[in-house]
Amino acid sequence: TAGYGIWMMQTGSVAAVSQPWFWYFLLTTAPITLTMFSLHGKGTVDGAIDNLSGVAVAREVGLRFGNHPGKSTLKHTRLKLISFGCEECGLKGSRAYATRNVELLKKEGAVLLNMESFRNDQHFTLLNAELFTGARYPDLLNSRMADSFRACGHEVSIGPLPIGATDATSLAAVGVPSTCVIGLDSSKLDETYHTRRDNLDNLDP
């Protein structure tokens, strides 16, 4: 221990790291700490794009197929419309659902088409992976989805999600074929992503 003490005295920067004040300084000046004190305000954020827009798209799918069952091209297919809660705190809602229903989902041959953050109809991305969670999505599923988009006259790109996470991760983790559709330009960070601009003013109806 004597040698350790001498080395610490001779190496000022290393000695500083051993002091409690150094860690208090880092904690109080870290960007994440400053954000925690500044993210609350008097106004609320609609969350219109992330992710009420995804819920709205899923609802519309249900209404279309529910109101016109005779015109539906689906055969021997059940649609389950699910809005998972607690996504922002570790995908808790989708993880709980996947864990509790994994056997039933596999027995039914379930496929998850996750809808996430639609701002306008100019940019659509099908996720083939999520870098943050390590999730991977089937090429065949994305290829068939892309064909459907193009048949309706919409261009769509296929690529990874570079930041954040989606509920598709949870079902993919238990072996359910999954993918996620994002209605944002995935080539850059959208100005509405987790900011106060995530409101109806920036959402194209």
Phi and psi restraints in degrees (value plus and minus 20) as a CYANA .aco file:
   2 ALA   PHI     -83.0   -43.0
   2 ALA   PSI     -65.0   -25.0
   3 GLY   PHI     -82.0   -42.0
   3 GLY   PSI     -57.3   -17.3
   4 TYR   PHI     -83.3   -43.3
   4 TYR   PSI     -63.6   -23.6
   5 GLY   PHI     -83.8   -43.8
   5 GLY   PSI     -61.8   -21.8
   6 ILE   PHI     -83.6   -43.6
   6 ILE   PSI     -62.7   -22.7
   7 TRP   PHI     -82.2   -42.2
   7 TRP   PSI     -60.8   -20.8
   8 MET   PHI     -85.1   -45.1
   8 MET   PSI     -58.6   -18.6
   9 MET   PHI     -88.1   -48.1
   9 MET   PSI     -55.9   -15.9
  10 GLN   PHI     -97.2   -57.2
  10 GLN   PSI     -41.9    -1.9
  11 THR   PHI    -131.5   -91.5
  11 THR   PSI      70.8   110.8
  12 GLY   PHI     -77.6   -37.6
  12 GLY   PSI     -62.4   -22.4
  13 SER   PHI     -85.3   -45.3
  13 SER   PSI     -59.3   -19.3
  14 VAL   PHI     -90.0   -50.0
  14 VAL   PSI     -56.7   -16.7
  15 ALA   PHI     -82.5   -42.5
  15 ALA   PSI     -58.4   -18.4
  16 ALA   PHI     -81.1   -41.1
  16 ALA   PSI     -58.0   -18.0
  17 VAL   PHI     -82.6   -42.6
  17 VAL   PSI     -48.0    -8.0
  18 SER   PHI    -100.9   -60.9
  18 SER   PSI     -27.8    12.2
  19 GLN   PHI    -110.3   -70.3
  19 GLN   PSI     118.0   158.0
  20 PRO   PHI     -78.4   -38.4
  20 PRO   PSI     -56.4   -16.4
  21 TRP   PHI     -80.8   -40.8
  21 TRP   PSI     -50.7   -10.7
  22 PHE   PHI     -83.3   -43.3
  22 PHE   PSI     -64.0   -24.0
  23 TRP   PHI     -91.6   -51.6
  23 TRP   PSI     -55.9   -15.9
  24 TYR   PHI     -82.9   -42.9
  24 TYR   PSI     -60.5   -20.5
  25 PHE   PHI     -82.0   -42.0
  25 PHE   PSI     -67.2   -27.2
  26 LEU   PHI     -81.3   -41.3
  26 LEU   PSI     -63.2   -23.2
  27 LEU   PHI     -83.3   -43.3
  27 LEU   PSI     -63.4   -23.4
  28 THR   PHI     -99.3   -59.3
  28 THR   PSI     -37.5     2.5
  29 THR   PHI    -128.3   -88.3
  29 THR   PSI     -21.8    18.2
  30 ALA   PHI     -85.9   -45.9
  30 ALA   PSI     121.3   161.3
  31 PRO   PHI     -74.7   -34.7
  31 PRO   PSI     -58.3   -18.3
  32 ILE   PHI     -85.1   -45.1
  32 ILE   PSI     -54.8   -14.8
  33 THR   PHI     -88.8   -48.8
  33 THR   PSI     -64.7   -24.7
  34 LEU   PHI     -81.3   -41.3
  34 LEU   PSI     -58.0   -18.0
  35 THR   PHI     -83.2   -43.2
  35 THR   PSI     -60.3   -20.3
  36 MET   PHI     -79.4   -39.4
  36 MET   PSI     -52.8   -12.8
  37 PHE   PHI    -105.6   -65.6
  37 PHE   PSI     -36.6     3.4
  38 SER   PHI    -130.8   -90.8
  38 SER   PSI     -25.1    14.9
  39 LEU   PHI    -100.7   -60.7
  39 LEU   PSI     -37.1     2.9
  40 HIS   PHI    -110.3   -70.3
  40 HIS   PSI     120.9   160.9
  41 GLY   PHI    -170.9  -130.9
  41 GLY   PSI     159.0   199.0
  42 LYS   PHI     -93.2   -53.2
  42 LYS   PSI     -50.8   -10.8
  43 GLY   PHI    -108.6   -68.6
  43 GLY   PSI     135.7   175.7
  44 THR   PHI    -126.5   -86.5
  44 THR   PSI     142.4   182.4
  45 VAL   PHI    -129.1   -89.1
  45 VAL   PSI     112.3   152.3
  46 ASP   PHI     -80.4   -40.4
  46 ASP   PSI     -55.2   -15.2
  47 GLY   PHI      46.5    86.5
  47 GLY   PSI      10.6    50.6
  48 ALA   PHI     -85.5   -45.5
  48 ALA   PSI     -56.8   -16.8
  49 ILE   PHI    -110.5   -70.5
  49 ILE   PSI     -66.8   -26.8
  50 ASP   PHI    -136.4   -96.4
  50 ASP   PSI      72.1   112.1
  51 ASN   PHI    -163.6  -123.6
  51 ASN   PSI      14.9    54.9
  52 LEU   PHI     -83.7   -43.7
  52 LEU   PSI     -47.6    -7.6
  53 SER   PHI     -85.4   -45.4
  53 SER   PSI     -57.7   -17.7
  54 GLY   PHI     -85.5   -45.5
  54 GLY   PSI     -59.9   -19.9
  55 VAL   PHI     -84.1   -44.1
  55 VAL   PSI     -60.0   -20.0
  56 ALA   PHI     -84.3   -44.3
  56 ALA   PSI     -60.1   -20.1
  57 VAL   PHI     -85.1   -45.1
  57 VAL   PSI     -65.2   -25.2
  58 ALA   PHI     -82.1   -42.1
  58 ALA   PSI     -60.4   -20.4
  59 ARG   PHI     -81.6   -41.6
  59 ARG   PSI     -62.6   -22.6
  60 GLU   PHI     -85.4   -45.4
  60 GLU   PSI     -58.2   -18.2
  61 VAL   PHI     -79.3   -39.3
  61 VAL   PSI     -65.3   -25.3
  62 GLY   PHI     -81.9   -41.9
  62 GLY   PSI     -62.0   -22.0
  63 LEU   PHI     -85.6   -45.6
  63 LEU   PSI     -60.9   -20.9
  64 ARG   PHI     -83.3   -43.3
  64 ARG   PSI     -67.3   -27.3
  65 PHE   PHI     -97.1   -57.1
  65 PHE   PSI     -52.4   -12.4
  66 GLY   PHI     -92.1   -52.1
  66 GLY   PSI     -56.3   -16.3
  67 ASN   PHI    -105.2   -65.2
  67 ASN   PSI     -36.0     4.0
  68 HIS   PHI    -152.3  -112.3
  68 HIS   PSI      37.8    77.8
  69 PRO   PHI     -82.6   -42.6
  69 PRO   PSI     -51.1   -11.1
  70 GLY   PHI     -90.5   -50.5
  70 GLY   PSI     -46.1    -6.1
  71 LYS   PHI    -114.0   -74.0
  71 LYS   PSI     -24.6    15.4
  72 SER   PHI     -89.9   -49.9
  72 SER   PSI     122.5   162.5
  73 THR   PHI    -112.8   -72.8
  73 THR   PSI     -18.8    21.2
  74 LEU   PHI     -97.5   -57.5
  74 LEU   PSI     112.9   152.9
  75 LYS   PHI    -144.0  -104.0
  75 LYS   PSI     109.8   149.8
  76 HIS   PHI      32.9    72.9
  76 HIS   PSI      22.1    62.1
  77 THR   PHI    -149.2  -109.2
  77 THR   PSI     114.3   154.3
  78 ARG   PHI    -129.1   -89.1
  78 ARG   PSI     109.9   149.9
  79 LEU   PHI    -117.3   -77.3
  79 LEU   PSI     107.2   147.2
  80 LYS   PHI    -134.3   -94.3
  80 LYS   PSI     100.8   140.8
  81 LEU   PHI    -122.2   -82.2
  81 LEU   PSI      95.5   135.5
  82 ILE   PHI    -147.7  -107.7
  82 ILE   PSI     111.0   151.0
  83 SER   PHI    -129.1   -89.1
  83 SER   PSI      86.8   126.8
  84 PHE   PHI     -97.3   -57.3
  84 PHE   PSI     118.2   158.2
  85 GLY   PHI    -113.7   -73.7
  85 GLY   PSI     150.7   190.7
  86 CYS   PHI      38.3    78.3
  86 CYS   PSI      15.1    55.1
  87 GLU   PHI     -87.9   -47.9
  87 GLU   PSI     -59.5   -19.5
  88 GLU   PHI     -91.6   -51.6
  88 GLU   PSI     -32.8     7.2
  89 CYS   PHI    -134.6   -94.6
  89 CYS   PSI      29.5    69.5
  90 GLY   PHI      76.0   116.0
  90 GLY   PSI       6.7    46.7
  91 LEU   PHI      35.5    75.5
  91 LEU   PSI      14.6    54.6
  92 LYS   PHI     -81.9   -41.9
  92 LYS   PSI     -60.4   -20.4
  93 GLY   PHI     -84.6   -44.6
  93 GLY   PSI     -69.3   -29.3
  94 SER   PHI     -89.7   -49.7
  94 SER   PSI     -53.2   -13.2
  95 ARG   PHI     -85.9   -45.9
  95 ARG   PSI     -61.7   -21.7
  96 ALA   PHI     -84.2   -44.2
  96 ALA   PSI     -63.0   -23.0
  97 TYR   PHI     -83.5   -43.5
  97 TYR   PSI     -65.5   -25.5
  98 ALA   PHI     -83.2   -43.2
  98 ALA   PSI     -62.7   -22.7
  99 THR   PHI     -84.7   -44.7
  99 THR   PSI     -63.0   -23.0
 100 ARG   PHI     -94.8   -54.8
 100 ARG   PSI     -45.9    -5.9
 101 ASN   PHI    -138.6   -98.6
 101 ASN   PSI      -6.2    33.8
 102 VAL   PHI     -78.0   -38.0
 102 VAL   PSI     -62.9   -22.9
 103 GLU   PHI     -86.5   -46.5
 103 GLU   PSI     -62.9   -22.9
 104 LEU   PHI     -84.5   -44.5
 104 LEU   PSI     -62.5   -22.5
 105 LEU   PHI     -81.5   -41.5
 105 LEU   PSI     -62.1   -22.1
 106 LYS   PHI     -89.8   -49.8
 106 LYS   PSI     -58.0   -18.0
 107 LYS   PHI     -83.5   -43.5
 107 LYS   PSI     -58.4   -18.4
 108 GLU   PHI     -98.5   -58.5
 108 GLU   PSI     -31.6     8.4
 109 GLY   PHI      49.8    89.8
 109 GLY   PSI      20.1    60.1
 110 ALA   PHI     -85.9   -45.9
 110 ALA   PSI     129.8   169.8
 111 VAL   PHI    -153.6  -113.6
 111 VAL   PSI     113.0   153.0
 112 LEU   PHI    -120.5   -80.5
 112 LEU   PSI     105.2   145.2
 113 LEU   PHI    -132.2   -92.2
 113 LEU   PSI      75.7   115.7
 114 ASN   PHI    -103.9   -63.9
 114 ASN   PSI     112.8   152.8
 115 MET   PHI    -126.8   -86.8
 115 MET   PSI     105.3   145.3
 116 GLU   PHI    -161.0  -121.0
 116 GLU   PSI     100.0   140.0
 117 SER   PHI      35.3    75.3
 117 SER   PSI      60.8   100.8
 118 PHE   PHI    -122.7   -82.7
 118 PHE   PSI      94.9   134.9
 119 ARG   PHI    -117.5   -77.5
 119 ARG   PSI     -60.1   -20.1
 120 ASN   PHI    -176.2  -136.2
 120 ASN   PSI    -195.0  -155.0
 121 ASP   PHI    -123.6   -83.6
 121 ASP   PSI       3.1    43.1
 122 GLN   PHI    -114.8   -74.8
 122 GLN   PSI     -43.5    -3.5
 123 HIS   PHI    -155.1  -115.1
 123 HIS   PSI     102.2   142.2
 124 PHE   PHI    -149.8  -109.8
 124 PHE   PSI     116.7   156.7
 125 THR   PHI    -152.1  -112.1
 125 THR   PSI     111.0   151.0
 126 LEU   PHI    -117.0   -77.0
 126 LEU   PSI     106.6   146.6
 127 LEU   PHI    -101.4   -61.4
 127 LEU   PSI     112.7   152.7
 128 ASN   PHI    -125.0   -85.0
 128 ASN   PSI     -28.0    12.0
 129 ALA   PHI    -187.8  -147.8
 129 ALA   PSI     142.1   182.1
 130 GLU   PHI    -146.6  -106.6
 130 GLU   PSI      95.6   135.6
 131 LEU   PHI     -87.5   -47.5
 131 LEU   PSI     -54.2   -14.2
 132 PHE   PHI     -91.0   -51.0
 132 PHE   PSI     -58.3   -18.3
 133 THR   PHI    -120.0   -80.0
 133 THR   PSI     -35.5     4.5
 134 GLY   PHI      62.1   102.1
 134 GLY   PSI     -12.9    27.1
 135 ALA   PHI     -88.5   -48.5
 135 ALA   PSI     125.7   165.7
 136 ARG   PHI    -147.6  -107.6
 136 ARG   PSI     120.1   160.1
 137 TYR   PHI    -139.3   -99.3
 137 TYR   PSI     123.2   163.2
 138 PRO   PHI     -81.9   -41.9
 138 PRO   PSI     114.8   154.8
 139 ASP   PHI     -83.3   -43.3
 139 ASP   PSI     -58.9   -18.9
 140 LEU   PHI     -83.2   -43.2
 140 LEU   PSI     -63.4   -23.4
 141 LEU   PHI     -82.6   -42.6
 141 LEU   PSI     -65.8   -25.8
 142 ASN   PHI     -85.7   -45.7
 142 ASN   PSI     -56.3   -16.3
 143 SER   PHI     -84.2   -44.2
 143 SER   PSI     -63.3   -23.3
 144 ARG   PHI     -87.9   -47.9
 144 ARG   PSI     -57.4   -17.4
 145 MET   PHI     -85.2   -45.2
 145 MET   PSI     -61.5   -21.5
 146 ALA   PHI     -83.0   -43.0
 146 ALA   PSI     -59.7   -19.7
 147 ASP   PHI     -81.0   -41.0
 147 ASP   PSI     -59.1   -19.1
 148 SER   PHI     -86.1   -46.1
 148 SER   PSI     -62.9   -22.9
 149 PHE   PHI     -79.2   -39.2
 149 PHE   PSI     -68.1   -28.1
 150 ARG   PHI     -88.1   -48.1
 150 ARG   PSI     -52.2   -12.2
 151 ALA   PHI     -85.2   -45.2
 151 ALA   PSI     -44.4    -4.4
 152 CYS   PHI    -114.7   -74.7
 152 CYS   PSI     -13.9    26.1
 153 GLY   PHI      66.1   106.1
 153 GLY   PSI      -1.4    38.6
 154 HIS   PHI    -136.4   -96.4
 154 HIS   PSI     113.8   153.8
 155 GLU   PHI     -99.1   -59.1
 155 GLU   PSI     129.0   169.0
 156 VAL   PHI    -166.5  -126.5
 156 VAL   PSI     121.1   161.1
 157 SER   PHI    -125.2   -85.2
 157 SER   PSI     140.7   180.7
 158 ILE   PHI    -143.8  -103.8
 158 ILE   PSI     106.5   146.5
 159 GLY   PHI    -192.3  -152.3
 159 GLY   PSI     159.5   199.5
 160 PRO   PHI    -105.1   -65.1
 160 PRO   PSI     139.2   179.2
 161 LEU   PHI    -110.3   -70.3
 161 LEU   PSI      94.4   134.4
 162 PRO   PHI     -98.7   -58.7
 162 PRO   PSI     -43.1    -3.1
 163 ILE   PHI    -163.6  -123.6
 163 ILE   PSI     128.6   168.6
 164 GLY   PHI      62.1   102.1
 164 GLY   PSI    -185.3  -145.3
 165 ALA   PHI    -175.3  -135.3
 165 ALA   PSI     136.5   176.5
 166 THR   PHI    -145.7  -105.7
 166 THR   PSI     144.4   184.4
 167 ASP   PHI     -85.7   -45.7
 167 ASP   PSI     -35.7     4.3
 168 ALA   PHI     -81.0   -41.0
 168 ALA   PSI     -48.1    -8.1
 169 THR   PHI     -74.7   -34.7
 169 THR   PSI     -64.1   -24.1
 170 SER   PHI     -84.0   -44.0
 170 SER   PSI     -62.5   -22.5
 171 LEU   PHI     -96.9   -56.9
 171 LEU   PSI     -54.0   -14.0
 172 ALA   PHI     -82.6   -42.6
 172 ALA   PSI     -54.6   -14.6
 173 ALA   PHI     -85.3   -45.3
 173 ALA   PSI     -45.1    -5.1
 174 VAL   PHI    -121.2   -81.2
 174 VAL   PSI      -9.2    30.8
 175 GLY   PHI      72.8   112.8
 175 GLY   PSI      -6.4    33.6
 176 VAL   PHI    -110.0   -70.0
 176 VAL   PSI     103.0   143.0
 177 PRO   PHI     -75.5   -35.5
 177 PRO   PSI     106.9   146.9
 178 SER   PHI    -161.9  -121.9
 178 SER   PSI     136.6   176.6
 179 THR   PHI    -173.9  -133.9
 179 THR   PSI     150.9   190.9
 180 CYS   PHI    -156.2  -116.2
 180 CYS   PSI     115.4   155.4
 181 VAL   PHI    -124.7   -84.7
 181 VAL   PSI     106.7   146.7
 182 ILE   PHI    -137.0   -97.0
 182 ILE   PSI     114.2   154.2
 183 GLY   PHI    -121.1   -81.1
 183 GLY   PSI      25.6    65.6
 184 LEU   PHI    -152.3  -112.3
 184 LEU   PSI     140.0   180.0
 185 ASP   PHI     -93.3   -53.3
 185 ASP   PSI      86.7   126.7
 186 SER   PHI    -100.2   -60.2
 186 SER   PSI     -21.0    19.0
 187 SER   PHI    -102.7   -62.7
 187 SER   PSI     -27.6    12.4
 188 LYS   PHI    -171.8  -131.8
 188 LYS   PSI     146.6   186.6
 189 LEU   PHI     -98.5   -58.5
 189 LEU   PSI      97.6   137.6
 190 ASP   PHI     -89.6   -49.6
 190 ASP   PSI     121.7   161.7
 191 GLU   PHI     -86.3   -46.3
 191 GLU   PSI     -36.7     3.3
 192 THR   PHI    -113.3   -73.3
 192 THR   PSI     -29.6    10.4
 193 TYR   PHI     -89.0   -49.0
 193 TYR   PSI      91.0   131.0
 194 HIS   PHI      36.2    76.2
 194 HIS   PSI      19.7    59.7
 195 THR   PHI    -149.4  -109.4
 195 THR   PSI     155.5   195.5
 196 ARG   PHI     -93.4   -53.4
 196 ARG   PSI     -23.4    16.6
 197 ARG   PHI    -105.9   -65.9
 197 ARG   PSI     -18.9    21.1
 198 ASP   PHI     -99.8   -59.8
 198 ASP   PSI      52.2    92.2
 199 ASN   PHI    -160.3  -120.3
 199 ASN   PSI     157.0   197.0
 200 LEU   PHI     -84.1   -44.1
 200 LEU   PSI     -46.6    -6.6
 201 ASP   PHI     -83.9   -43.9
 201 ASP   PSI     -47.5    -7.5
 202 ASN   PHI    -123.4   -83.4
 202 ASN   PSI      -7.3    32.7
 203 LEU   PHI    -130.8   -90.8
 203 LEU   PSI     104.1   144.1
 204 ASP   PHI    -104.4   -64.4
 204 ASP   PSI      94.3   134.3
